[in-house]
């Protein structure tokens, strides 16, 4: 489980460099927990920005909120293999959480209680 429990912590997507043709789309979902009870669900979607970090899950807006990451999906829509890094940014200190090489048309997923895994174009787990 990933929890953003501080207003300075975000999750970011960053690639190994410039894409050949297409940025990689992502979708994330999370639940904000207030004082121990689950409350507001949220989600975000967008695309990568080559070798520049993109915030895929923002920090919670208040110190008393825990943002619990439920789902992450990244699809390699580029025409070349891409190394996809998911990292924690804690007030400008970054830590790589997951790093996968995705071939064209492969997916990277994260599911709460399952973890990270990649799916090939044939539907198999890498």
C-alpha positions in Angstrom: 0.0 0.0 0.0 1.2 3.5 -0.8 0.1 6.3 1.5 0.9 10.0 1.0 0.6 11.3 4.6 2.2 14.6 4.3 1.5 17.8 2.3 5.0 17.6 0.7 4.8 14.0 -0.7 3.7 13.3 -4.2 4.0 10.3 -6.7 5.6 11.1 -10.0 6.0 9.4 -13.4 9.3 10.0 -15.2 10.6 8.3 -18.3 14.2 7.4 -19.3 14.3 10.3 -21.8 12.6 11.7 -24.8 9.9 9.7 -26.5 10.2 8.6 -30.1 6.6 9.6 -31.1 4.0 9.4 -28.3 3.9 10.3 -24.6 2.6 7.6 -22.3 -0.9 8.0 -20.9 -1.6 7.3 -17.2 -4.6 6.9 -14.9 -4.5 6.9 -11.1 -7.0 6.6 -8.3 -6.9 7.1 -4.6 -9.0 7.5 -1.5 -8.5 10.3 1.0 -8.7 9.1 4.6 -9.8 11.6 7.3 -9.0 10.6 10.9 -9.1 6.9 10.3 -12.3 6.6 8.1 -12.2 6.4 4.3 -13.9 9.3 2.6 -13.4 11.0 -0.7 -12.2 9.1 -3.7 -10.2 10.9 -6.4 -8.5 10.2 -9.6 -6.1 11.8 -12.2 -5.1 11.1 -15.7 -2.7 12.6 -18.2 0.5 11.8 -20.1 4.2 11.6 -19.4 6.5 14.4 -20.3 9.6 12.4 -21.5 12.4 12.8 -19.0 10.6 15.5 -17.0 8.7 14.3 -13.9 4.9 14.5 -14.0 2.9 14.4 -10.7 0.5 11.5 -11.1 -0.9 11.7 -7.5 -0.7 15.1 -5.7 0.0 15.5 -2.0 -3.0 15.7 0.3 -4.1 19.2 1.0 -4.0 19.0 4.8 -1.8 17.3 7.4 -4.8 15.3 8.8 -5.5 13.6 5.5 -3.9 10.3 4.3 -4.1 9.8 0.5 -4.2 6.0 -0.1 -3.2 5.0 -3.6 -5.5 2.4 -5.0 -4.6 2.1 -8.7 -2.0 3.2 -11.2 -2.0 2.4 -15.0 0.7 3.5 -17.5 0.4 2.4 -21.1 3.4 2.5 -23.5 1.8 4.3 -26.5 5.3 5.2 -27.9 6.9 3.3 -30.8 9.9 2.4 -28.8 10.7 0.6 -25.5 10.4 3.0 -22.6 11.8 2.7 -19.0 9.0 3.9 -16.8 9.9 5.1 -13.3 7.4 5.7 -10.5 8.9 7.7 -7.7 8.1 9.4 -4.4 8.9 13.0 -4.2 9.2 14.1 -0.5 9.8 17.8 -0.5 12.3 17.5 -3.4 14.0 14.3 -2.1 13.1 11.6 -4.6 13.0 7.9 -4.3 12.4 5.4 -7.1 9.6 3.0 -6.1 9.2 1.0 -9.3 11.1 0.9 -12.6 9.9 -1.2 -15.5 11.0 -1.4 -19.2 7.8 -1.5 -21.3 7.8 -2.5 -24.9 5.4 -0.7 -27.3 1.7 -1.4 -26.3 2.6 -2.9 -22.9 1.0 -1.8 -19.6 2.4 -1.1 -16.1 -0.2 -1.5 -13.3 -0.3 -1.0 -9.6 -3.1 -2.3 -7.5 -3.5 -1.9 -3.8 -2.9 -5.2 -2.0 -1.3 -6.6 -5.2 1.6 -4.3 -6.0 3.3 -3.4 -9.3 3.2 -5.7 -12.4 3.6 -5.3 -16.2 1.4 -6.9 -18.8 2.7 -7.9 -22.3 0.8 -7.3 -25.5 -0.2 -11.0 -25.3 -1.8 -10.4 -21.9 0.8 -12.2 -19.9 2.4 -10.9 -16.7 6.1 -10.0 -17.4 
